[in-house]
Amino acid sequence: MNRTIRYKILSLFNIYQPYPTTELVFTSDFELLISLILSAQSTDATVNKTTFVLFKVANTPESILQLGVKKLKYYIKSVGLYNTKAEYIIKTSFLLLNKYHNKIPDTRIEIESLPGIGRKIANILLNLLFNKKTIAVDTHVFRVSNRTGFAIGESVIKVEKKLMKVVPSIFKKNIHFWFVYHGRYICKARKQKCNICLINKFCEFTNNNAI
């Protein structure tokens, strides 16, 4: 795929969804962080249902620590890997409270040093909280990038590096969310909705007439 086609694709997304963001529901930086930890191998819908209850009880590092790991597990048991995630959340809350003065650090190295935080979550936090032009690559972004021919790579990190190289600066803040929505609702793993796809005519997917 060439530069001109990529620009046309991103321009279309920008017209139809000029202010994309995560579907996770949060009211603070800490709530976003916790929601992202919970979102691994769980849907945003499930996470939102879980945090709707959890955040009424505990939504700060201090209140999470006061809740304790056993009660935290009870509140998040509907999400996948909840035992491990509970441990991550408790440890991360402790670090935020005692090392970072209740604030999310603003550097990649510090963010990724928090338990349960990998490169994808770090990219999302840097993007949403600190206005950095980072591109997080999850399963949806990876699939859409490769399937459409927009940015081909056999690993998440290679796709991320390719996207950082080929995506114009003005679109870097939003491309993650555009591709997540597109992969979640249109360019799905199965039964792609190519017949209603916004970028159908630019896509290099060989089966782009699938329903």
N, C-alpha and C positions, 0 to 999 in steps of 0.2 A: 504494500500500500504506500502511495506516495504522499508527500507533504500536503498537496492541494486537497486530496480526498480526506485526509485526516482533519484538516481545517474545516471542511464542509460538514463533516460528521459532528465535530465539537460545536460548531456554530448552530446546528440544528438543535442539539441538546440545550444549548444556551438560550435559544429562543423559547423552547417549550418548557424549560425548567431552569429559569435564571437564578434561583436561590435554593439549590438543593442542600440538604443536610441529612444527618442520620435520622432513622426512624425510632431510635431509642429515646425514651422520655426522661428528661433530667432537668433539674432546676439549679444545679451548682456544678462546679468543676469536679468535686469529689463524687457526686452522684453519677456523672458521666464516666469517671474512671471505674467505679464499681460496676456499672452497667456493662462496660466493655469487657471487664474480666469475666462477668457472668455470661457474656454472649458467645464465648468459645463453644462450638458444637451445640449451640442452642439458637433458636430463632429470636428475632427482636421482639416478636409478639409475646413469646413465653417470658423473656426477660422483663418486659414492661409489666406483665401481670405480677411477676415476682417482686419487682422493685416498688410497685404501687403499694404493696403491703409493707415491705421491708423499710422503705424510706419514711414511713409514718412512725416507725419505732426507732430507727437508727439511720441517720444520713450524714454523719460526720465521723472522722477518725475516732474521736473520743467516745461517741455513743456506740460505735461498732465494737470497740474494745470492751466497753462496759457490758455489751450484750454477750460477748464471749463466743467461742467457737461452737459450742454445743447448740446454743439457741440460734446462732446464725445459720447453722446447717438446717435447722428446722424451717427457717424462713425461705431458704433457697433450694430446698430439696426437689423442687419441680424442674430445675435446670440440670443439664447434663454435667457430670463430673463435679457434683456439688460438694463432695467431701474435700477434694483437692482445692477447689475454688474458695471454700471457706477458710482454709489454711492460708491461702494467698492473700485473701482480703484482710485477715487479722494481722498478718505480718506487714502488709503494705500500710495498713492503718497505723500500726506502731511506728513505722519509719516516718510517715508523713507527720505524725504528731511530735515525735521526738527529734527528728533530724531536719525536717523541712518546714517547721513552724505552721503546720496545717495547710500548706500550699503545695500544689502540684509543681514539681520542678520543671523548668522550661528548656532543658537540654536533653538531647536524645540519650546520652550516656546515663544521665541521672534517672530519666524515666524508665529506661530499660533495666536499670538496676533494681527496680521495684519488683517484688515477687508477683508472678502471674502476668507480667507485662513483656510482650515481645515486640518485634519490629512493627508489625501491623498496627497494634494498639498505640504504640508510640507515635507512628505517623498520623493516626487519627487525632490524637491529643494535640500534637504539634500543630496540626492543621486547624482544628476547631478552637482550641484555647489560646493559641499563640500566633495565629494568622500566618503560619509557615506554609510554603508551597510544597508540601510533602504529598506523596501519592501512596496511599495504603493499598496493598494488593491482597484481597481475600479470594475466596473460591469464585465469586461472581466476576470480579475484575479480571482474574486470571483467565476464566473461560471466555468472556466477551473479547478480551484482548487477542487471544489466540484464534478463536473461531472466526472473528470478523477479519482477521489479518491486520488489525490495527497495530499490535505489538506482539510479535511472536517470540516465545521463549519457553524452554522446558522446565524452568523453575520460577518460583515466585520472585526471587531476587533479580533474576534476569529480566523478567517482565517489568518489574519496577524500574530497573535501570534504563530499559528501553523507553518506557513511558516518560521518564524524567528527561530523556534526550529528545524525543520527538514531539512532545506536547508543548505547544506555545505557552509562554509564561502566564498569559491572561486566563488560561483554562486550567492550570495546574491545581488550583484550590478546589475546583469542582468536579474534576473528572472521576475521582473515586466514587462519589455519590451518584453521578450519572450512570456509571457502569454497574454499580451495585443495583440500582433500581432496574436498569435494563436487564441485567442478568436474573434478577429475582422475579420479574413479572413478564418479560418478553422473551429474552434470549435464554430461556431456561435450559437446564441440563437435558431435559426430555420435553417433547412436544413444544418445540419452539414456535412462537407466534409470529412467524415471518410475514404473514399476510397483513399484520397491523404494525409492523416494525417501522419506526421512524427513519431508520437508516438503511432500509432494505436495498435500495439501488446502489449503495456504496459498499455493501458487505461482500466479502470474498468467500463466505460460507457456501459450499457447493450445493447444499440442500436447502437453500433459502426460500423455498416455496413450501416448506413443511408447515404443518398446522399443530 
